């Protein structure tokens, strides 16, 4: 339904604008000094929303939160990386360890794990009141009565949210990289840069899923508080109880008897893994493992016999990207499904409550 | 506070529109010039399940006039407005606004129609000027034109002093006036105002009504306003449609509606001092008087019903008899009365007057 009405308008005629007020007629072809620019209404909305996000209190809180987590994680990882640096001098992959490695002596999880944990909050924060906020402020009727398509509203808001998320993540990734420069003196190679960039991109998609989910909540629920609570509780359930739930489901569907054969055990484990891959968190952590640890060759089920046959090696970045590609595509698909649902529901809603 | 006069280069067509704004001379005949109506609705209908929110509505609003869509809450006024803007689809019927069908070409309609919703809202964290600027950008108004236009509009609605304060510090009346400015940002040829005076104090109402009148008469825009506060808006409406539970029960100028109601009769309210018998006798003796009754609340007021000629002759006849007339008013001119009578008629099931 996008650009269909534009076709009706005759070719754009720009009248000279020597005077601010032109003779007026009620007929077509007159639109008060408006330059003809079909489409693109979402950009104006994204512009404004992005400005709102960047100046908002919630952005400062989240940057502070994630910045603190980053500093804590990276600081504790530093010692670990230092000892590794002596063994693995000259090899690639040291730089990305700063993102992905957890110091064995520390309780603080790795930076990438923390981002996977806290990232969804970022998405939820930018999305939970996207539409119902406009409704409760009573700005929605005014907004949709401007010459924009209705989907410009939701598209613009999603684009602004993604841009804000990308901004925050890039800032934090650069912060951590800077830390590596100054504290450890590690200079990243082109491979390392490619890995970090790919990881930031996957993270943006992952957080984009939560943004889309929070926007779906904001379309369906009338109150911003209900929508925020729903989004956060789903996030908690998926993060904390996903493995529990998939375990129960796998045991029910593919039971493991008292004296299981290897096949039965593998079938059960495989089913549990497949089920857990519905969860965006699982997909994201798998993609992260491939991208930020060049030694990872598989995140699937590896039997000891296979393990011994595998050569421990450092994968080139193209190989890691290839391994993480299915997870990235699945994340994109989940995000698209979620945003699509929000889009469809929003387009069918009445403007009035 | 207001800079109504400072409009350079006002086109001749707009000036002409303002000249014949004086009352009911404008467009008395609903069939005349139906082609130049800027808003036209034919058998516009909207159903919500079994409920008929709007029932075969016919409407014509022309450039340069203020048209009042009047009726109680829940009569279907906002539903009608949303259909005219293309924000809601009609179940049946057809509308045309500024030359376009709102269902098929909503963008073309929205480009030309300034709309102020009922209980208009703004982004509280942004200033009044920033809110208007956002609207201007959504309308793709050229950057160079935006700032002067915003300053002009903010001055017109009397918000120049507070334009750079966040809207969350505004009173409801200020928000409503900002809403008017917002509707005018796109320099519209049609302006639709949903309940424009509800939140404003009596002093502010007069200002807002003045502004609404100038939108139609000076800018030459067609103004459609909806309201349930009849006594407030009756002064600005060139024509009205009385709208009760989805149906238009009467349409036309106020005088026309009054005449329709009264037929060839006229009812006058007269204020006379003196003994009741004497006054009543004097009133009954005037030629053309058919009925005389005393007002229920004020014993010094009398209601006189009679032929149309009474309106001109009654005062003269009474003065000739040496009676001091201190009050004389024609009843039924008041929109409230018209509306109450139409509403009562509709309720009693006497069919439609329109």
Boltz contact constraints between the chains, C-beta under 6 A:
constraints:
  - contact:
      token1: [A, 5]
      token2: [B, 105]
      max_distance: 6.0
  - contact:
      token1: [A, 5]
      token2: [B, 107]
      max_distance: 6.0
  - contact:
      token1: [A, 8]
      token2: [B, 105]
      max_distance: 6.0
  - contact:
      token1: [A, 19]
      token2: [B, 9]
      max_distance: 6.0
  - contact:
      token1: [A, 21]
      token2: [B, 9]
      max_distance: 6.0
  - contact:
      token1: [A, 23]
      token2: [B, 11]
      max_distance: 6.0
  - contact:
      token1: [A, 24]
      token2: [B, 220]
      max_distance: 6.0
  - contact:
      token1: [A, 26]
      token2: [B, 38]
      max_distance: 6.0
  - contact:
      token1: [A, 26]
      token2: [B, 63]
      max_distance: 6.0
  - contact:
      token1: [A, 26]
      token2: [B, 98]
      max_distance: 6.0
  - contact:
      token1: [A, 26]
      token2: [B, 189]
      max_distance: 6.0
  - contact:
      token1: [A, 27]
      token2: [B, 99]
      max_distance: 6.0
  - contact:
      token1: [A, 28]
      token2: [B, 99]
      max_distance: 6.0
  - contact:
      token1: [A, 31]
      token2: [B, 111]
      max_distance: 6.0
  - contact:
      token1: [A, 32]
      token2: [B, 186]
      max_distance: 6.0
  - contact:
      token1: [A, 32]
      token2: [B, 187]
      max_distance: 6.0
  - contact:
      token1: [A, 33]
      token2: [B, 141]
      max_distance: 6.0
  - contact:
      token1: [A, 33]
      token2: [B, 142]
      max_distance: 6.0
  - contact:
      token1: [A, 33]
      token2: [B, 145]
      max_distance: 6.0
  - contact:
      token1: [A, 34]
      token2: [B, 139]
      max_distance: 6.0
  - contact:
      token1: [A, 34]
      token2: [B, 140]
      max_distance: 6.0
  - contact:
      token1: [A, 34]
      token2: [B, 141]
      max_distance: 6.0
  - contact:
      token1: [A, 35]
      token2: [B, 140]
      max_distance: 6.0
  - contact:
      token1: [A, 35]
      token2: [B, 142]
      max_distance: 6.0
  - contact:
      token1: [A, 37]
      token2: [B, 140]
      max_distance: 6.0
  - contact:
      token1: [A, 44]
      token2: [B, 137]
      max_distance: 6.0
  - contact:
      token1: [A, 44]
      token2: [B, 138]
      max_distance: 6.0
  - contact:
      token1: [A, 48]
      token2: [B, 134]
      max_distance: 6.0
  - contact:
      token1: [A, 137]
      token2: [B, 121]
      max_distance: 6.0
  - contact:
      token1: [A, 138]
      token2: [B, 119]
      max_distance: 6.0
  - contact:
      token1: [A, 138]
      token2: [B, 121]
      max_distance: 6.0
  - contact:
      token1: [A, 139]
      token2: [B, 121]
      max_distance: 6.0
  - contact:
      token1: [A, 141]
      token2: [B, 117]
      max_distance: 6.0
  - contact:
      token1: [A, 142]
      token2: [B, 117]
      max_distance: 6.0
  - contact:
      token1: [A, 145]
      token2: [B, 85]
      max_distance: 6.0
  - contact:
      token1: [A, 145]
      token2: [B, 110]
      max_distance: 6.0
  - contact:
      token1: [A, 145]
      token2: [B, 115]
      max_distance: 6.0
  - contact:
      token1: [A, 146]
      token2: [B, 138]
      max_distance: 6.0
  - contact:
      token1: [A, 147]
      token2: [B, 107]
      max_distance: 6.0
  - contact:
      token1: [A, 147]
      token2: [B, 110]
      max_distance: 6.0
  - contact:
      token1: [A, 147]
      token2: [B, 111]
      max_distance: 6.0
  - contact:
      token1: [A, 147]
      token2: [B, 139]
      max_distance: 6.0
  - contact:
      token1: [A, 148]
      token2: [B, 138]
      max_distance: 6.0
  - contact:
      token1: [A, 351]
      token2: [B, 87]
      max_distance: 6.0
